[in-house]
Amino acid sequence: MMLQRLIDRHGFADFRELHRWSTEHPDDFWREAWADLGIVGEMGERTSEGSGFEQKRWFPDARLNIVDTLLAGDGDDEVIVALAEETPRRSMTRAELREEVAACAAALRAAGVNRGDRVAAWTPNVTETVIFALGALSIGAVVSTASTDFGPAALLDRFGQIEPAVLLVASAYRYGGKIFDLDASIDQVVTNLPSVKQVVVIGPSPTRESWESWIAPHRGSPLNVERLPFDHPGFILFSSGTTGQPKCIVHSAAGVLLKVLSEQGYHLDVAPGDRMLYATTCGWMMWDWLVLALGRGATIVLADGSPGYPALDNFWSVVESESLTFLGVSAALIDTWRRAELEPAANFRVDTLRTIASTGSPLAPAGYDWVSNAVSADITVASIAGGTDLCGCLVLGVATEPVVRGEIQGPALGLDVTVFRSDGSRADVGEDGELVCLTPFPSVPLRFWGDADGSRRHKAYFDRFPEVWAHGDFARRTPTGGFEILGRLDATLNVKGVRIGTAEIYRVVLSIPGISGAMAVEQPVAEDTRIVLFVVTNGELTEEREREIRTTLRTQASPRHVPSIIVAAPALPLTRSGKMTELAVADIVAGRTVRDTSSLANPECLEWFQDWAKSTSS
């Protein structure tokens, strides 16, 4: 076990002593991690320069390209398996992947893509998307991906900001046994992305160049990767806030690689030869996290489509057929399996599986019990939490320590993670507060796109507590040294493991005639959450109007943006400056103590929401 070897190498008694050292001597830890994790490239003499989250630069003398690390190893090894609904299994060796990445890189260069240019993919979770990303990274381009269930409006909110030069799209995708054609949506998106010089389509297209015809002339090209500085941008991820367009978070490719491999190698015991599936779309940072597992020498299994199709136990047949050692899913899916009383061990071989990772939302104690009883008591349940903002984990599993049901085991190595009170003092064990990190780490975002003076990045992470990363989650520390994540501090929605910015919902809903106001909040239901959408309408909220709201959100944003409940409200709370604020309503609907309402111009409107919340809980 890699983590135990690191503990022994330093002569520490346990993980906690190692963690303390890694936060007190972060430069030493990250330098050792680079070598230990087999990252290919020139490390340089200095581990960092500057101090604090906003000034520190990691490995300022380094030169590397993460593709060298991701493609290192025996060419005969199977490294990608692609599974999709009603589609034959596809697999690829490392040698085949290298050849395809080299051809893609040559095609991108021929299309005029240079270092620092952005390329984007609106695609299912398929092999072509991985090849496209690695090809772009190899020449120093910056990659951004989105899933096919995003509608044109949501997609343009994202890609419209970063002006991609090349766009990879799919002509259609399958989900839940249905085929969704994207031709009309592609036309709408491309028309509104004038920066795009080349559109490449996965699947048949009568008018646009196909993936095969685009890449075929370049097969046989050598793979010439460009060595880059450590802080060269590689990924742009999107994190939705409550106002304005989604934040375009620019990440160092090397910084994310080092952070993710430290999580996978040390904390989760991912080793060469492991076979990993993480249930994700290309629009979630866990897709990047899974692809980077190539750097651990693992085989990654791409699963596209519904995890419940053709049957709810679909993934368990994959555990058996692909001899998975690592299965990553959302806490919501584990809860769905539990409620359905699935018993995987009774119907499938699960003896290869060592770890089930859970993320996206807190995993309830009953979820841990279900894994132990219905799968195997020998399987490690690794609940992990972090997110798009760092493209990694703040807290996660600890391979050398026992799992405590209902808890995340511990903080990530190199990160001094704790919980603060609102005044910036450390909360006691068991006391609710805000999840924070006190030490800089390599995957701190380089910047937000278009944020020339850094003010938006500062406001997002460092405005609440100077020189402290404020993550925006309610949390508490446990007596065992673990953590419990309790929910979001702001009004960003996190439903079934998917984070949704309320602004994305409002832009669509308020475009519908007859709706003059909208507010979306989370409401806890049993051990899950749902979106409640309050609307102010001109006239009655009819069934026809409800259908129009749902259909418009589904087509213009995504199915994930569609609320569980739509309720007509007489008025919405506004600040004295006229800005709508969700925080008080979110507290009321969630059953929390309402935070400060002194800034509200119409606090009396909250009485209606309190009455509504009482009526739904009784």
SVG drawing of the C-alpha trace seen along z (x, -y; Angstrom):
<svg xmlns="http://www.w3.org/2000/svg" viewBox="-55 -50 73 65">
<polyline fill="none" stroke="black" stroke-width="0.4" points="0.0,0.0 1.5,-3.3 0.3,-5.3 1.7,-2.9 5.1,-2.9 5.2,-6.7 4.4,-6.6 7.1,-4.0 9.6,-5.9 9.4,-8.8 9.2,-6.8 5.7,-8.1 3.3,-6.2 0.3,-6.7 -1.5,-8.8 -2.2,-11.6 1.5,-12.2 2.2,-12.0 -0.6,-14.5 0.7,-16.9 4.2,-16.8 2.7,-17.3 0.9,-20.5 3.9,-21.9 6.3,-21.1 4.2,-21.3 7.1,-22.0 8.9,-18.8 5.7,-16.8 4.7,-17.9 8.3,-17.4 8.4,-13.9 4.9,-13.2 6.1,-14.3 8.8,-11.6 6.8,-9.0 3.9,-9.2 6.1,-8.9 5.3,-12.2 7.3,-12.6 9.2,-15.8 11.8,-18.2 11.0,-19.1 13.5,-22.0 15.3,-23.2 12.6,-25.1 9.4,-23.6 7.6,-27.0 8.0,-30.7 5.9,-33.3 3.6,-32.8 -0.1,-32.5 -2.9,-31.2 -2.9,-34.2 0.9,-34.6 2.3,-31.1 3.6,-29.5 4.4,-25.8 7.5,-24.3 8.4,-27.6 11.4,-26.0 9.6,-22.8 9.0,-21.8 6.6,-19.0 3.5,-17.9 1.0,-15.8 0.4,-13.6 3.8,-12.1 2.7,-10.8 -0.7,-9.7 0.6,-7.6 3.7,-6.2 3.9,-2.4 3.6,0.8 2.0,0.3 0.2,3.7 -1.8,2.8 -5.5,2.2 -6.0,-1.3 -9.5,-2.3 -12.8,-0.4 -15.8,-2.2 -19.3,-1.0 -22.6,-2.6 -26.2,-1.7 -26.9,0.8 -23.4,0.3 -20.6,2.9 -17.8,2.8 -14.8,0.9 -11.3,1.1 -7.9,-0.4 -4.3,0.4 -1.8,-2.2 0.0,-1.9 -3.3,-2.5 -4.2,-5.4 -0.7,-7.0 -1.3,-6.6 -4.7,-8.2 -3.6,-11.0 -0.7,-11.8 -3.1,-11.9 -5.5,-14.1 -2.7,-16.5 -1.6,-16.7 -5.2,-17.4 -5.5,-20.2 -2.3,-21.7 -3.5,-21.5 -6.7,-23.3 -4.5,-26.2 -4.7,-25.4 -1.7,-26.8 -0.5,-26.7 -3.0,-28.5 -5.9,-28.2 -9.1,-26.8 -10.8,-23.7 -14.2,-22.4 -16.1,-19.1 -19.9,-18.7 -19.9,-14.9 -21.0,-11.7 -18.5,-9.9 -16.7,-8.1 -13.2,-7.3 -13.1,-10.1 -13.5,-12.7 -10.4,-11.3 -8.3,-11.3 -9.4,-14.8 -8.5,-16.1 -5.1,-14.4 -4.3,-15.5 -5.1,-19.1 -3.1,-19.0 -0.1,-17.5 0.3,-20.7 -0.5,-23.1 -4.1,-23.9 -6.7,-24.3 -9.5,-21.8 -13.1,-22.3 -15.8,-19.7 -19.6,-19.6 -22.1,-16.8 -24.7,-16.3 -27.7,-16.8 -26.8,-20.5 -29.1,-22.5 -27.8,-25.3 -28.5,-28.1 -26.5,-26.4 -23.7,-25.5 -23.4,-29.0 -23.3,-30.4 -20.1,-28.3 -18.3,-28.0 -19.3,-31.5 -17.0,-33.0 -13.9,-31.1 -14.2,-31.3 -13.0,-27.8 -11.2,-27.4 -12.3,-23.8 -15.6,-22.2 -16.0,-18.4 -19.7,-17.5 -21.9,-14.3 -24.6,-14.0 -26.8,-12.2 -26.6,-10.5 -28.4,-7.6 -29.9,-7.8 -32.3,-5.4 -32.9,-3.5 -33.8,-6.7 -31.9,-8.4 -31.6,-12.2 -30.7,-13.9 -28.5,-17.0 -28.3,-18.3 -30.5,-21.3 -28.9,-22.2 -25.4,-22.0 -26.5,-24.5 -27.8,-26.8 -24.6,-26.5 -22.1,-27.0 -24.0,-30.0 -23.5,-31.7 -19.8,-30.7 -18.1,-32.7 -14.6,-31.8 -15.0,-28.2 -12.9,-27.5 -13.5,-23.7 -16.5,-21.6 -15.9,-17.8 -18.8,-15.4 -18.8,-12.0 -21.3,-10.0 -23.0,-10.5 -23.4,-14.1 -24.5,-15.0 -23.0,-18.6 -20.1,-18.5 -16.8,-16.7 -16.8,-13.4 -14.3,-12.4 -13.0,-9.6 -12.5,-11.8 -10.8,-14.5 -8.3,-12.3 -7.6,-9.7 -5.2,-11.8 -3.0,-12.3 -2.6,-8.7 1.0,-7.7 2.1,-11.1 4.7,-11.1 3.6,-12.2 5.5,-15.4 4.4,-16.8 5.2,-20.3 7.0,-20.7 5.3,-23.5 5.7,-25.4 4.0,-23.9 1.4,-26.6 0.5,-26.4 -3.4,-26.3 -4.8,-22.9 -8.4,-22.7 -11.3,-25.1 -14.1,-23.9 -17.4,-25.6 -18.9,-26.2 -22.3,-27.7 -23.0,-30.5 -26.2,-32.2 -25.9,-35.2 -24.5,-35.8 -22.9,-33.3 -21.1,-30.2 -17.5,-30.8 -14.9,-29.7 -12.2,-28.2 -8.8,-28.0 -6.7,-25.1 -3.0,-24.2 -2.9,-20.8 0.2,-19.8 -1.3,-21.1 -4.4,-19.1 -2.4,-16.0 -0.2,-16.2 -3.2,-16.8 -5.4,-14.0 -2.6,-11.4 -1.8,-12.1 -5.5,-11.4 -5.7,-8.3 -2.3,-6.8 -1.9,-7.7 -5.5,-8.0 -7.5,-5.5 -4.7,-3.0 -5.2,-3.0 -2.3,-1.1 -1.1,0.0 -3.3,2.7 -6.4,1.5 -9.7,1.2 -11.7,-2.0 -15.2,-3.1 -16.5,-6.4 -20.1,-7.2 -19.8,-10.6 -20.6,-12.8 -18.1,-15.0 -19.7,-18.0 -18.5,-17.0 -14.9,-17.4 -15.0,-13.7 -14.5,-13.0 -11.2,-14.8 -10.4,-12.9 -11.1,-9.6 -9.1,-10.3 -6.1,-11.3 -6.1,-7.8 -4.3,-6.8 -1.3,-8.4 -1.6,-5.7 -1.4,-3.0 -5.0,-2.1 -7.5,-1.0 -10.3,-3.5 -13.8,-2.3 -16.0,-4.9 -19.7,-4.3 -22.1,-6.4 -25.8,-6.5 -28.1,-5.9 -26.7,-3.9 -30.2,-2.3 -30.5,-1.1 -31.3,1.6 -31.7,2.5 -31.0,0.9 -28.2,3.4 -26.4,2.5 -23.2,1.3 -22.9,4.6 -22.9,6.6 -20.0,4.3 -18.2,5.0 -18.3,8.6 -17.6,8.5 -14.8,5.9 -13.3,7.2 -13.5,3.7 -11.3,2.9 -12.7,-0.6 -16.3,-1.8 -17.1,-5.5 -20.8,-6.6 -22.9,-9.4 -24.3,-9.0 -27.7,-9.4 -27.2,-6.2 -26.1,-4.2 -29.2,-5.3 -31.3,-4.3 -29.8,-0.8 -30.4,-0.6 -34.1,-1.6 -34.6,0.9 -33.1,3.6 -30.5,4.6 -28.2,7.4 -25.3,7.4 -23.3,10.1 -26.2,12.5 -26.3,12.0 -22.8,11.0 -19.1,11.7 -17.8,8.8 -14.6,10.3 -12.3,8.1 -13.9,4.9 -11.8,3.2 -13.2,-0.3 -16.6,-2.0 -16.1,-5.8 -19.0,-8.1 -19.3,-11.8 -21.6,-14.6 -23.5,-14.8 -23.1,-13.4 -23.4,-9.6 -25.9,-8.7 -24.9,-6.0 -27.5,-3.7 -25.5,-3.8 -22.4,-2.4 -24.5,0.3 -26.0,1.3 -22.5,1.7 -21.4,3.9 -24.5,6.0 -25.4,6.3 -22.0,6.2 -19.2,7.0 -18.0,6.0 -14.4,6.2 -15.0,3.4 -13.8,-0.1 -16.4,-2.8 -14.5,-6.0 -16.7,-9.1 -14.9,-12.0 -15.7,-15.8 -14.1,-18.7 -15.2,-19.8 -14.8,-21.8 -13.1,-24.7 -10.0,-22.6 -10.6,-19.7 -10.0,-17.4 -10.7,-16.6 -10.4,-18.4 -11.4,-15.4 -11.5,-11.8 -10.7,-8.2 -7.6,-7.2 -6.4,-3.8 -4.6,-2.9 -7.5,-3.7 -10.9,-2.0 -14.0,-3.5 -16.5,-5.0 -20.1,-4.9 -21.5,-8.3 -18.0,-10.0 -15.4,-11.0 -12.2,-9.6 -9.8,-12.5 -8.2,-15.5 -6.1,-15.3 -2.4,-15.1 -0.7,-18.5 -4.0,-20.4 -4.7,-21.7 -8.4,-21.3 -10.6,-22.3 -13.9,-24.0 -14.3,-27.7 -16.9,-29.6 -18.2,-32.7 -15.7,-34.9 -12.8,-32.9 -12.0,-31.0 -11.7,-27.2 -14.9,-25.3 -14.7,-22.6 -15.1,-19.0 -18.8,-18.3 -19.6,-22.0 -21.1,-23.1 -19.2,-25.6 -17.6,-26.4 -15.1,-24.0 -11.8,-25.8 -8.2,-25.0 -5.3,-26.9 -2.4,-25.7 -2.0,-26.4 -2.0,-23.4 -1.0,-22.8 -4.6,-22.8 -5.7,-26.1 -7.2,-27.7 -4.8,-29.9 -7.6,-32.4 -11.1,-32.8 -11.4,-33.5 -11.8,-37.2 -10.9,-38.1 -8.0,-40.3 -7.4,-41.7 -8.1,-38.5 -11.0,-40.1 -13.6,-37.5 -11.3,-34.6 -10.5,-36.5 -14.1,-37.1 -15.0,-33.4 -12.4,-31.9 -10.5,-34.4 -12.8,-37.2 -14.4,-35.7 -11.2,-34.8 -7.9,-36.4 -5.4,-33.9 -7.7,-31.0 -9.5,-28.9 -13.3,-29.1 -14.9,-26.3 -18.6,-27.2 -19.7,-24.0 -21.2,-23.5 -19.3,-20.8 -18.2,-19.5 -15.2,-17.6 -15.8,-14.3 -14.0,-12.8 -12.3,-10.2 -10.6,-12.9 -13.1,-12.6 -15.5,-15.1 -19.2,-15.4 -20.4,-17.6 -23.7,-19.2 -24.6,-21.1 -23.8,-24.3 -23.2,-27.7 -24.5,-29.7 -27.7,-29.1 -26.0,-27.0 -28.1,-23.9 -26.5,-20.4 -29.2,-17.9 -28.3,-14.2 -24.7,-15.0 -25.0,-17.7 -24.2,-21.3 -26.5,-23.8 -26.3,-27.6 -29.7,-29.2 -28.8,-31.9 -29.0,-29.2 -32.5,-28.3 -33.6,-32.0 -32.4,-32.9 -34.5,-30.3 -37.6,-30.6 -37.8,-34.4 -37.7,-34.2 -41.2,-32.6 -44.0,-35.2 -46.1,-35.7 -43.4,-34.9 -42.0,-37.9 -40.0,-36.3 -38.3,-33.0 -36.4,-31.5 -35.0,-28.0 -33.8,-26.3 -33.0,-22.9 -35.4,-21.0 -34.2,-18.0 -36.4,-15.0 -35.7,-11.8 -32.0,-11.3 -31.9,-13.2 -32.7,-16.7 -35.0,-18.1 -35.3,-21.4 -38.3,-23.6 -38.9,-26.4 -41.0,-29.4 -42.4,-31.6 -44.3,-34.9 -46.8,-34.8 -49.2,-37.1 -52.3,-35.1 -52.7,-31.5 -50.0,-28.9 -51.8,-26.4 -50.8,-22.9 -50.1,-24.1 -47.8,-26.8 -46.0,-24.2 -45.5,-22.0 -44.1,-24.9 -41.6,-25.7 -40.4,-22.1 -40.1,-21.6 -38.3,-24.9 -35.8,-24.1 -35.3,-20.6 -34.5,-21.7 -32.7,-25.0 -30.7,-24.0 -30.8,-20.3 -33.0,-17.7 -31.0,-18.3 -32.3,-21.9 -36.0,-20.7 -37.4,-21.2 -39.3,-18.5 -41.9,-21.1 -43.1,-24.4 -45.0,-26.7 -46.6,-30.0 -45.5,-32.6 -46.9,-36.0 -43.6,-37.8 -39.8,-37.0 -37.4,-38.5 -35.4,-41.4 -32.5,-43.4 -32.7,-47.1 -30.8,-47.5 -33.4,-45.5 -31.5,-42.3 -33.3,-39.0 -31.7,-36.8 -32.3,-33.1 -30.5,-32.6 -33.4,-33.2 -35.8,-31.1 -33.2,-28.3 -32.8,-28.2 -36.6,-28.2 -37.2,-25.4 -34.3,-23.3 -35.5,-23.7 -32.4,-25.7 -32.2,-28.8 -32.7,-31.8 -29.6,-33.8 -29.5,-37.6 -32.4,-39.2 -31.5,-42.8 -30.6,-43.5 -34.1,-42.6 -36.5,-45.3 -39.5,-43.1 -38.8,-40.6 -42.6,-40.2 -42.7,-38.1 -40.8,-35.3 -44.0,-34.5 -45.6,-33.0 -42.5,-30.7 -42.5,-29.7 -46.2,-28.7 -45.5,-26.8 -42.5,-24.9 -44.6,-23.9 -47.4,-22.6 -44.9,-20.4 -43.3,-19.0 -46.5,-18.0"/>
</svg>
